[in-house]
Structures are given as structure tokens and as C-alpha cells.
Amino acid sequence: MPVVFIHGVATRQNDRYFQARLHRSVHMRRILFPALVKQPERVTVVEPFWGAVASSFLWEHASLPDDGVERFGGDEESTELLSEEFPLDGGGRDDTILSVARRSLVDAVDVMSAFSWQVAREEGDEADLVMLADFAADAVEYAIANPHPEWLGDVDNDDAFLGHLLREVERPAEPATREVFGGRPRLRSWLAESASRASDAPARITSTAVLRAARPAGHRAAATFLGDAMTYLRQREQHGAHGQIAAIVASGLEQAQAARTTDDPRTLVIAHSMGGNIVYDLLSHLRTDLSCDTLVTVGSQPGVFAELGLFPAVERPADPTVDRVPALTNVRHWINVFDPADVLAFAAERIFDGAEDFWYRTGKGLLKAHSSYFGRPSLYVRLAARLSEKTA
């Protein structure tokens, strides 16, 4: 099963990109692929990178606001708007993760995974990250099967919670060839550090100094988001399928199609954000000779692009209450995933025949939900279950 991952806007080849790619790769190979194919280590993954030919800024972001501009009037902005950005009750408590677990054990595992990944990335190597991904996969599966275990009522702090979860998740009858928790003391240390960082996070993100420091990065990301989308549309209008971005993504799809075998002729395409719009444009209009078995759009905007008339293949509905865009003939299944808190993610099934919408909670607020999907182990577990249904 060749897999194509198409990134979204504001993606550039920097340290953040390579870390996110490693994170995603480890979880795909340790969680997603084993549920779909017999030999997950042989899955071909193609990741066409189009960020290098996306937007550039002629005045090097001179349009971004800064604090040197004279105030127009009014009071200092409130920092209370970010109170839900990190949904924890931290502030130095020793039961931060436990409080999340009592609301949702899956969410607690995702939070631990996010922070422990940071620790492992700083202190470990790729083998350690694989071990951490193994634990995350097992822990998420346990949490889904046991959403409200009785033992949660018997622990009163994060340390006790982590110890009990490790014992519950560790499987006694593992094959001798797999050392599940060979680095268990180190894993336990990382998980404990993840709880400490989660506890301190709310105080860090709500300080005015941090918000002011983060504002330029937010403006830069927003400008690049808009710039990349408009650059793609301009390239398409001027060059069609030969536009640089369209050609790079199409080449990735071609590589995946060439890697198919008679034993497994399926192709899986996973597209984040603007990547979903690009691949829909290719499959519906620019390159209808391309195809895939399953298309997964995550935090994407094909629905709103269709409503705005931005897809040449989509006709204006005579009656929007009943008319739907015909299903793509070169795609067997289309799964569209969005977090209701992600303001850049949109539904699809009420516009496109063949699309199925599913909501998924990243656990982040309005500012970070859009970039958080692929950092959550539970996303891969749930995606594996949905894809298994489609391919059964």
C-alpha cells in the first residue's frame, strides 16, 4: 500500500518540519501501517514537498505589525482569551495529567505523548522515539477499551497514575523478539517529565510577555498561510497542471501509483490543510488520470473552496439543499477529519457525494488545533480503525 502524505501551507524545510516528519513517520509505521498491511516495514511513503515553491515575501515580511507602531487607543489587550489554549488545570500541581485522565483517558495519553516526545527528542535517539511510539500506541488502545478504569479512583497524583498506567499497558506475554519496555526506567522518567511540563504550561502561555513574543510568529504564520494558498491558485490559473506546486504533488501521486503491486494495488493519500485542496484539484480537474483507493483529508478546506467556486470541476448548485458535487470516479473512499476547534478545518459531506465527515478533538484551542492533528497517537489508532473498515 503506497502512501502519499501531502503537507499544508506554511511548511518549510526547517528543524520543526523535520521533527514533525519524524514524529509522523514513527507513528505511521508503529500504529497505522501494522493495522492495514501484513508487512508494514515495506510500505512505500512518498512526501512531495511543495513548500519550497510556495509564497515568498518581496519586502521580507515588512507588512507584519510590530510594537513600535503608535497605539490607536484603548486599553491593554486581555490575556484571558488564551485561558483555554491549554486545557489543563496546571500551575505546579502534581495531578495535572490525572485530572485530564479523569475527564478522558485518551486525552491524557495524547498530552503525555506530546510532552514526552519533546523530552525524548532532547535526550534520546530514534530507537527511543520508536519505543515511546510503541508505548503510546498500546496506551491509546488501552484507553479506548477502558475509558473509565476503576483504578483511576485509587490514585491521587501524576506519579501514581503513570506507574499504574505502565503496569496496565505492559503486556506480559510479549514475543521474545520484541523488548516492549526495555528502556522502562527511561520511559518512566520521560513520562514524569511530561507531567511536570504540562503542569507548568498554563502559567507560561498566559504571561503577557510570552504573548507579545509569540505575536510576530502568529502574524508570520498567517501571512504565509494566505500567501501559499494564493500562490497555488495563481500558479494554477497561469500554468494549470504544469504549475510548480501542482506538478510536485502530482509527481508524488505518480510515484505512489508506480509502487503498487498486484498483491496490494491500493494507494492511500493523506492530505493536511491546503494539501487537501491541491489533491482534490488534481484528481477532479488537473490530472484526472491519477487515482487513489482512499483519500484522507485532515484539517482541510475542500468544502469552503467549493462553496467559493475555487474548483474548476465544481459547478454551482441549482438547489444547495439537495444538490451535491458528484463523487470522484478515481477515488473509492474519502474520509474528511476536522477538529471543531480548528477554524481552518471544514466539513465536506454536505457538499461532496462520497465524502464522509468525522470530528476529532486535538485537545488544543483555536490557535494551535490546526497544527496538532499528527502529533496525537490517538489519531493514528482511530484512522487505522476507519481504514480497516473501508478495506475489509
Secondary structure, DSSP 8 states (H G I E B T S, - for coil): --EEEE--SS--SSHHHHHHHHHHHHHIIIIIGGGT-S-GGG--EE----GGGS---TTSSTTS--TTS---SS----SGGGTTSS----SS-S-HHHHHHHH-HHHHHHHHHHHHHHHHHHH--HHHHHHHHHHHHHHHHHHHH-SS-GGGGG--SHHHHHHHHHHHH--TT--TT--TTTTHHHHHHHHHHHHHHHHHHHHHHT-HHHHHHHHHHHHHHHHHHHHHHHHHHHHHHHHGGGSHHHHHHHHHHHHHHHT--SS----EEEEETHHHHHHHHIIIII-TT--EEEEEEES--HHHHHHTT--TT----SSTTT--B---TTEEEEEEEE-TT-TT----TTTBTTEEEEE---S--TTTGGG-GGG-HHHHHHHHHHHHHHH-
